[in-house]
Amino acid sequence: MAQLPCPDLDDRHFQDFVDEAKRFVQQRCPEWTDHNVSDPGVTLIELFATMVDQVVYRLNRVPDRHYVKFLELLGLELLPPKDARADVTFWLSAALPDTVPIPVGTEVATIRTEQEEAISFQVIEDLEIVPCELLHVAKSLEGKITDCGRALAGTGFDCFSSVPRPGDALLVGLNRPVPRCAVALRLDCRIEGVGVDPTRPPIVWEAWTGADWATCEVDRDETGGLNRAGDVVLHVPAGHSESVIAGEKAAWLRCRVAEAEPDRPDYSSSPMLIRLSASTIGGTARVGQAEVVDGEIVGFSGGVAGQRFRLRHRPVVRGPHPIVLEVATETGWEAWTEVRTFSDSRPIDPHFTLDAAAGELALGPAVREADGSLRNYGAIPPKGAALRIPRYRSGGGRRGNVARGAISVLKSSVPYVGQVENRAPAAGGVDAEDIESAKVRGPILLRSRNRAVTVEDYEELAREAASDIARVRCVPAGGDDERAVRVLVVPAVGENVDLGFEQLVPNEATLAAIAGYLEERRVIGVRVIVEPPVYQGITVVARLRARRGVRAARLTTEALAALHRHFHPVVGGDDGTGWPFGRAVHIGEVYSVLQSVPGTEYVEEARIFPADPITGRRGKELARLELGGNALVFSYEHQVHVEEG
């Protein structure tokens, strides 16, 4: 069983007792005025202060030490840290004809500064940057697909209908799938698709993933919506695969005309495509803020029960694969299995436990039975046998939740990679639990007894199942099913206020881990639904007057940061613990937030609009934005204009 660190409760010291005694002397014996250390009375005071110091020191340690030891008996362990994760794009120095592998363990980092050390990340999933080239071109109009290869080789062709309609699509077939790669499409277009906003063209780029079309992230579009020559750089999703369209087998991408929106102009005529080529210029890999340690010898067996070994790298970050202990034998290395406790371990079972927060590995103990015999809970390695862990990860913590673009240094040598960048902030990093938090969690553990009955039980067990969540709320599912509960989960995104909406959606692995953990502990007959809460987007449009001497650009940046911080699901609200579930937004507090920004003379005007962070559509102006009972607010594209004083 893991040992919790005992706190040092000696909050009073020798000098405190001496000073207190001298104050009593002044009150009750004012004629004694010589308080120098040479005075015999002061010597007696110091003697008794020393004795009282020892007694109080021991006395004060007893209650809290017993409390911590009681938590150990309950099986409470400190929650380990979680590593921040990010998607990092490896940009090639030039398009290449061969595949460029990015293996697990490839190291990238932030820039080291005078104030902060560099934060290292390592690739946790293999990536292959696969070369590609154009194979086929077609277009789809009202469900009818036409091959446009010959037209492209000639004078060109219209990408869509003469007056483009939603659903019209330009189909681009590549010679092979390029999952998780960045593809550059070089297009030569004639200026025919007039009427659109080149910064917000009414088109969507998608990739075929075997079952459906998935949206591609557009890194840049130099064509202004297929209206001039230039490159369109797409980040292709992970499931990209081949398919047969119009009799041609290829890895298909498509550019589809999107549905009309009130504030976005549409095409008045179709753009014309004259030339098109494709090449792979990069790829995106998943990285984690943890160091991968391979083949560490943790020690040598003493041939006795209850052995403990400390790892050299602490704390340990758990990943998708279980940690394995290997014990040296005459025929090789024998794999041992990690267990939560030794309660069900037999004397022959190769089991061990691991306290990830402390980085301590333990082998099974020997317990004396009622008849006087010893029973081993778990096997004992032979004396002198080497013990090693083939691979584990160490690190993690909140410091890894770095901002967008912060990961820009390639520390490992990877041929043909010119630069790296994270296009979205890293998220999910959580520090290891401290003893004070564990002491608060202890009574909840005792009350729930590892069973989910009350709302508080579901919420606490969800936190125990996944420490990479910031907030959790349990509510009735509603509807006709009275035995269903919803567990709403907000992921840990750190204190970064520049969030993308996708960062507020927990990953599938986290949701599955919580659902599986609660499934084993729920009351029979109760159905548990684990999902993210509903997010209501809010857009603030405001005009400010800056004080004399305050630069407008600086005040704009600080005002936007203040709005993002206040209307934040994790660090927002009046107390900085996250926007309260279901709390409405009043226009008055928008004025208050903006007025409190240093350098603001006064707020000329402020308006709030509901916004859909998925579609980007903005609703009508409101004085009070109502939220559903279990919804959270989310900042979406605030606009602040500052007039200099």
Secondary structure, 3 states (H helix, E strand, C coil): CCCCCCCCCCCCCHHHHHHHHHHHHHHHCCCCCCCCCCCHHHHHHHHHHHHHHHHHHHHHHHHHHHHHHHHHHCCCCCCCCECCEEEEEEEECCCCCCCEEECCCCEEEECCCCCCCCCEEEECCCEEECCCCEEEEEEEECCEEEECHHHHHCCCEECCCCCCCCCCEEEEEECCCCCCEEEEEEEEEECCCCCCCCCCCCEEEEEECCCCEEECEEEEECCCCCCCCEEEEEECCCCCCEEEECCEEEEEEEEEECCCECCECCCCCCCEEEEEEEEEEEEEEEEECEEEEEEEEEEECCCCCCCEEECCCCCEECCCCCCCEEEEECCEEEEEEECCCCCCCCCCCCEEEEECCCCEEEECCEEECCCCCEEECCCCCCCCCEEEEEEEEEECCHHHCCCCCCEEEECCCCCCEEEEEECCCCECCECCCCHHHHHHHHHHHHHHCCCECCHHHHHHHHHHHCCCEEEEEEEECCCCCCCEEEEEEEECCCCCCCCCHHHHCCCHHHHHHHHHHHHCCECCCCEEEEECCEEEEEEEEEEEEECCCCCHHHHHHHHHHHHHHHCCCCCCCCCCCCCCCCCCEEHHHHHHHHHCCCCEEEEEEEEEEEECCCCCCECCCECEECCCCCEEEEECCCEEEEECC
